[in-house]
């Protein structure tokens, strides 16, 4: 549950994720996900597929996507700036995939070990991980069709809501403010959340804030007070209550239980045995 929202130009994150579920969102980074075990429903720009072991999804920047795990899943997720790719920057930013899902040829290539190498070198040798990333993209983009990037969906209210909140979730937000900024009736906006995003406005906003806070808990040693304030929560009491409701533990307990990446991989392997 680690989508990425910041707009830095040189960001690269690769990690193992268990039982990933996250509502529709978008960001300026591109995204790769490989299912290692179980199954996950992935939706990319209106296309939905249940991905299973050794299947991949590639999401271009600023494309709405979501993840849903019904039973269990283990996946390698890579979130990266298009500027880190060799020769693919304009393609990623100006085109879109006819189909973002890949499965039929995966077993016959070096893609599976490439994902493992990219994951293993993520922290210690980022430049090596980036090299593996470019190899993976070379494989995938040679096996798919590209279409001109359509701007029609930018006028869609769902896209506008997701885009606005993904950019401003750290700020004080209300349904009235969003409706005013986007020039929609607030009751119509509320119906879009319940009908198309399958949650309320407050549930969606809190989910983005929680994910951002959880990433800071995992990857930094900043104080919990700093984290909930930066994530956009109005008080530590609200943050603690919302965090416990989602993760079934306090922020301090969550930080204390976070293993290093190799331990995550080892635990997954032992469980499979």
KOLSEVEX-435959 format. One record per residue (C-alpha): y negated, x, z. Coordinates in pm, 1 decimal, padded with zeros to 6 digits. Example, Ala and Ser with C-alpha at 12.3 -4.5 7.8 and 13.67 -1.06 7.14 Angstrom:
2
+----------+----------+----------+
:        Y :        X :        Z :
+----------+----------+----------+
:  00450.0 :  01230.0 :  00780.0 :
:  00106.0 :  01367.0 :  00714.0 :
+----------+----------+----------+
***
This chain:
273
+----------+----------+----------+
:        Y :        X :        Z :
+----------+----------+----------+
:  00000.0 :  00000.0 :  00000.0 :
: -00245.4 :  00263.7 : -00105.1 :
: -00464.3 :  00159.9 : -00397.1 :
: -00769.8 :  00374.7 : -00451.7 :
: -01132.4 :  00264.4 : -00475.6 :
: -01359.6 :  00566.7 : -00459.2 :
: -01530.0 :  00681.5 : -00776.3 :
: -01491.2 :  01058.5 : -00753.2 :
: -01427.6 :  01226.4 : -01084.5 :
: -01163.0 :  01476.2 : -00972.6 :
: -00936.5 :  01264.2 : -00755.4 :
: -00558.2 :  01288.7 : -00773.4 :
: -00316.4 :  01119.4 : -00533.4 :
:  00062.4 :  01107.3 : -00560.5 :
:  00280.0 :  00965.4 : -00282.9 :
:  00596.9 :  00777.0 : -00201.9 :
:  00538.7 :  00411.3 : -00113.6 :
:  00782.5 :  00177.8 :  00055.8 :
:  00780.5 : -00199.1 : -00006.6 :
:  00447.6 : -00186.8 : -00189.5 :
:  00266.1 : -00520.3 : -00206.9 :
: -00099.1 : -00549.4 : -00297.4 :
: -00308.1 : -00831.5 : -00450.9 :
: -00491.2 : -00813.0 : -00781.3 :
: -00741.5 : -00526.4 : -00784.6 :
: -00895.3 : -00267.4 : -01013.8 :
: -01062.6 :  00073.4 : -00994.8 :
: -01199.7 :  00346.6 : -01218.1 :
: -00885.7 :  00557.0 : -01180.6 :
: -00569.2 :  00527.8 : -01386.6 :
: -00235.7 :  00459.2 : -01221.0 :
:  00133.3 :  00540.6 : -01271.6 :
:  00419.5 :  00391.5 : -01075.3 :
:  00790.3 :  00476.8 : -01092.6 :
:  01039.6 :  00251.4 : -00915.5 :
:  01300.9 :  00465.9 : -00742.4 :
:  01493.5 :  00189.5 : -00568.0 :
:  01487.7 : -00185.2 : -00530.2 :
:  01259.6 : -00402.3 : -00740.1 :
:  00891.5 : -00482.4 : -00765.4 :
:  00696.9 : -00745.8 : -00956.0 :
:  00410.3 : -00572.8 : -01133.8 :
:  00129.9 : -00756.9 : -01312.2 :
: -00106.6 : -00570.1 : -01543.2 :
: -00385.9 : -00756.5 : -01720.9 :
: -00189.2 : -01081.7 : -01725.7 :
:  00148.4 : -00928.1 : -01819.9 :
:  00413.0 : -00956.4 : -01548.2 :
:  00749.2 : -00779.9 : -01524.4 :
:  00997.8 : -00715.8 : -01247.0 :
:  01047.8 : -00340.7 : -01252.4 :
:  01372.4 : -00194.5 : -01123.6 :
:  01511.0 :  00154.3 : -01063.6 :
:  01376.9 :  00419.9 : -01304.9 :
:  01128.0 :  00182.7 : -01468.1 :
:  00761.2 :  00272.4 : -01500.2 :
:  00423.5 :  00100.9 : -01529.4 :
:  00110.1 :  00274.2 : -01660.6 :
: -00225.6 :  00114.2 : -01579.5 :
: -00540.7 :  00222.8 : -01758.5 :
: -00876.0 :  00237.1 : -01570.3 :
: -01061.7 : -00087.9 : -01495.2 :
: -00755.9 : -00301.9 : -01566.3 :
: -00665.1 : -00573.1 : -01313.1 :
: -00318.6 : -00515.7 : -01165.2 :
: -00111.3 : -00619.8 : -00865.2 :
:  00218.0 : -00538.6 : -00692.5 :
:  00463.8 : -00765.9 : -00515.3 :
:  00785.6 : -00659.2 : -00339.1 :
:  01007.3 : -00951.9 : -00247.5 :
:  01300.3 : -00773.0 : -00079.2 :
:  01254.3 : -00394.5 : -00079.3 :
:  01128.0 : -00119.7 : -00304.4 :
:  01068.6 :  00253.2 : -00301.4 :
:  00827.7 :  00396.2 : -00556.0 :
:  00629.8 :  00702.7 : -00651.6 :
:  00267.1 :  00606.3 : -00707.2 :
:  00018.2 :  00834.9 : -00879.4 :
: -00352.3 :  00747.8 : -00891.8 :
: -00568.6 :  00983.0 : -01094.6 :
: -00904.8 :  01025.0 : -01259.6 :
: -00892.0 :  01015.6 : -01642.7 :
: -01094.8 :  01337.5 : -01638.3 :
: -00784.2 :  01522.1 : -01512.5 :
: -00584.3 :  01443.2 : -01824.6 :
: -00562.3 :  01677.6 : -02122.7 :
: -00683.3 :  01505.4 : -02435.8 :
: -00635.2 :  01150.5 : -02306.1 :
: -00971.1 :  01078.1 : -02143.7 :
: -01121.3 :  00866.6 : -02424.6 :
: -00787.4 :  00696.8 : -02489.9 :
: -00755.0 :  00588.8 : -02127.6 :
: -01113.9 :  00465.1 : -02108.5 :
: -01149.6 :  00303.9 : -02451.8 :
: -00803.9 :  00166.0 : -02532.3 :
: -00548.8 : -00058.0 : -02368.6 :
: -00169.8 : -00064.4 : -02381.0 :
:  00006.7 : -00329.6 : -02582.4 :
:  00277.7 : -00316.9 : -02314.9 :
:  00223.5 : -00123.1 : -01989.4 :
:  00593.0 : -00118.4 : -01892.5 :
:  00852.8 :  00145.4 : -01983.2 :
:  01226.7 :  00139.8 : -01926.8 :
:  01461.4 :  00182.0 : -02222.8 :
:  01429.6 :  00558.9 : -02280.5 :
:  01352.5 :  00682.9 : -01929.8 :
:  01699.5 :  00817.7 : -01846.0 :
:  01709.8 :  01033.6 : -02160.4 :
:  01393.3 :  01233.1 : -02087.9 :
:  01253.3 :  01473.6 : -01833.0 :
:  01036.7 :  01199.5 : -01684.4 :
:  01234.5 :  01141.2 : -01365.5 :
:  01232.4 :  01504.6 : -01248.5 :
:  00869.4 :  01530.8 : -01363.1 :
:  00774.6 :  01255.7 : -01117.4 :
:  00962.4 :  01440.9 : -00842.3 :
:  00788.4 :  01770.7 : -00920.7 :
:  00450.7 :  01596.2 : -00934.2 :
:  00517.1 :  01443.5 : -00591.7 :
:  00644.1 :  01767.4 : -00437.5 :
:  00344.3 :  01972.2 : -00553.7 :
:  00083.1 :  01709.8 : -00474.3 :
: -00049.5 :  01872.5 : -00156.4 :
:  00028.0 :  02241.0 : -00197.6 :
: -00028.2 :  02292.0 : -00570.5 :
: -00244.3 :  02012.3 : -00715.7 :
: -00290.5 :  02193.8 : -01047.3 :
:  00087.3 :  02198.7 : -01097.1 :
:  00105.2 :  01826.4 : -01022.3 :
: -00167.2 :  01763.7 : -01277.7 :
:  00033.7 :  01958.1 : -01537.0 :
:  00336.5 :  01737.0 : -01470.5 :
:  00110.8 :  01431.6 : -01495.0 :
:  00000.4 :  01531.5 : -01842.8 :
:  00361.9 :  01583.8 : -01946.7 :
:  00450.2 :  01234.5 : -01826.4 :
:  00156.3 :  01084.8 : -02016.0 :
:  00260.8 :  01270.3 : -02331.2 :
:  00606.0 :  01110.6 : -02309.8 :
:  00481.5 :  00760.5 : -02235.3 :
:  00194.5 :  00744.9 : -02480.9 :
:  00419.6 :  00861.5 : -02763.5 :
:  00644.1 :  00561.0 : -02701.6 :
:  00389.5 :  00279.3 : -02699.5 :
:  00119.4 :  00110.4 : -02904.3 :
: -00249.5 :  00113.4 : -02820.7 :
: -00501.3 : -00162.6 : -02880.9 :
: -00881.5 : -00158.0 : -02878.7 :
: -01015.1 : -00225.7 : -02531.3 :
: -01113.4 : -00590.4 : -02521.4 :
: -01425.2 : -00682.9 : -02328.1 :
: -01349.6 : -01054.1 : -02330.4 :
: -01180.1 : -01050.7 : -01992.3 :
: -01496.8 : -00905.0 : -01838.0 :
: -01645.3 : -01255.5 : -01864.3 :
: -01353.4 : -01403.5 : -01671.1 :
: -01452.3 : -01507.8 : -01319.2 :
: -01136.0 : -01360.1 : -01170.2 :
: -01214.4 : -01020.9 : -01319.5 :
: -01576.3 : -01040.8 : -01203.6 :
: -01474.4 : -01129.0 : -00848.3 :
: -01217.1 : -00850.2 : -00825.0 :
: -01454.3 : -00597.9 : -00978.9 :
: -01743.1 : -00690.1 : -00750.1 :
: -01540.9 : -00690.7 : -00429.0 :
: -01356.6 : -00368.0 : -00518.9 :
: -01697.0 : -00201.0 : -00549.1 :
: -01869.1 : -00363.1 : -00248.5 :
: -01590.0 : -00429.5 :  00003.5 :
: -01735.7 : -00176.3 :  00250.4 :
: -02061.9 : -00373.2 :  00266.8 :
: -02131.8 : -00694.8 :  00460.6 :
: -01996.4 : -00963.6 :  00226.3 :
: -01988.6 : -01339.7 :  00242.4 :
: -01873.5 : -01602.4 : -00001.8 :
: -02234.8 : -01717.2 : -00036.1 :
: -02353.9 : -01367.6 : -00125.0 :
: -02085.8 : -01313.1 : -00388.6 :
: -02148.1 : -01654.5 : -00543.5 :
: -02519.4 : -01579.9 : -00555.9 :
: -02471.6 : -01232.4 : -00705.8 :
: -02233.0 : -01357.8 : -00975.5 :
: -02416.1 : -01687.4 : -01034.9 :
: -02123.9 : -01915.3 : -00951.3 :
: -02089.4 : -02209.4 : -00716.0 :
: -01935.2 : -02086.3 : -00389.7 :
: -01684.1 : -02373.7 : -00381.3 :
: -01569.5 : -02280.7 : -00730.4 :
: -01534.1 : -01918.0 : -00618.9 :
: -01327.9 : -02031.1 : -00320.7 :
: -01096.0 : -02229.0 : -00549.1 :
: -01049.4 : -01922.6 : -00772.6 :
: -00928.2 : -01722.5 : -00474.4 :
: -00682.4 : -01987.4 : -00359.5 :
: -00566.4 : -02089.7 : -00708.7 :
: -00551.4 : -01757.5 : -00893.9 :
: -00541.6 : -01484.9 : -00630.0 :
: -00328.5 : -01694.0 : -00390.9 :
: -00529.6 : -01609.8 : -00080.7 :
: -00863.3 : -01692.1 :  00076.4 :
: -01176.1 : -01484.3 :  00022.7 :
: -01156.7 : -01343.4 :  00376.4 :
: -00787.3 : -01256.4 :  00340.3 :
: -00855.2 : -01071.1 :  00017.1 :
: -01156.8 : -00884.9 :  00155.9 :
: -00971.4 : -00784.2 :  00471.3 :
: -00675.5 : -00661.0 :  00265.9 :
: -00898.3 : -00419.6 :  00072.4 :
: -01067.0 : -00301.3 :  00390.5 :
: -00735.3 : -00254.8 :  00569.9 :
: -00589.1 : -00054.3 :  00285.6 :
: -00892.0 :  00172.9 :  00279.7 :
: -00880.6 :  00217.2 :  00658.4 :
: -00506.9 :  00290.0 :  00652.8 :
: -00559.5 :  00561.0 :  00392.4 :
: -00825.2 :  00724.6 :  00611.8 :
: -00588.8 :  00707.0 :  00909.6 :
: -00318.1 :  00878.0 :  00704.2 :
: -00524.3 :  01143.5 :  00531.2 :
: -00806.1 :  01234.4 :  00773.6 :
: -00855.9 :  01308.6 :  01141.7 :
: -01169.7 :  01097.5 :  01164.6 :
: -01212.8 :  00875.6 :  01467.8 :
: -01094.9 :  00517.5 :  01455.0 :
: -01451.1 :  00401.0 :  01519.6 :
: -01577.1 :  00589.5 :  01214.9 :
: -01294.6 :  00447.4 :  01005.1 :
: -01340.3 :  00079.3 :  01086.5 :
: -01715.8 :  00109.2 :  01038.6 :
: -01680.0 :  00277.9 :  00699.3 :
: -01417.3 :  00026.4 :  00590.4 :
: -01665.8 : -00255.8 :  00646.9 :
: -01532.0 : -00429.7 :  00957.3 :
: -01790.4 : -00587.8 :  01184.6 :
: -01632.3 : -00474.8 :  01512.5 :
: -01341.3 : -00273.2 :  01647.1 :
: -01196.4 : -00589.2 :  01799.5 :
: -01183.3 : -00756.5 :  01457.4 :
: -01041.6 : -00441.5 :  01301.0 :
: -00767.4 : -00403.4 :  01562.6 :
: -00668.1 : -00768.6 :  01542.9 :
: -00656.8 : -00770.4 :  01161.3 :
: -00475.8 : -00435.3 :  01146.0 :
: -00208.1 : -00545.3 :  01391.7 :
: -00158.1 : -00870.0 :  01201.5 :
: -00089.9 : -00677.7 :  00878.8 :
:  00092.8 : -00365.2 :  00997.3 :
:  00253.5 : -00497.2 :  01319.6 :
:  00106.5 : -00205.6 :  01517.9 :
: -00229.0 : -00075.4 :  01634.8 :
: -00428.1 :  00175.6 :  01426.8 :
: -00344.9 :  00448.0 :  01682.1 :
:  00026.7 :  00369.6 :  01662.8 :
:  00009.1 :  00368.8 :  01282.5 :
: -00153.1 :  00711.6 :  01276.7 :
:  00104.8 :  00845.1 :  01521.2 :
:  00398.7 :  00729.3 :  01308.8 :
:  00280.6 :  00872.0 :  00976.5 :
:  00528.9 :  01132.9 :  00850.3 :
:  00459.1 :  01407.1 :  00600.8 :
:  00555.9 :  01338.8 :  00240.3 :
:  00885.0 :  01536.1 :  00246.3 :
:  00994.8 :  01342.9 :  00554.8 :
:  00930.5 :  01013.7 :  00375.2 :
:  01148.7 :  01127.5 :  00089.8 :
:  01420.8 :  01251.3 :  00325.3 :
:  01427.1 :  00927.2 :  00519.1 :
:  01461.4 :  00729.6 :  00198.9 :
:  01750.8 :  00948.8 :  00084.4 :
:  01931.8 :  00925.6 :  00417.5 :
:  01893.1 :  00549.1 :  00415.7 :
:  02051.4 :  00539.3 :  00070.8 :
:  02345.8 :  00743.3 :  00199.9 :
+----------+----------+----------+
***
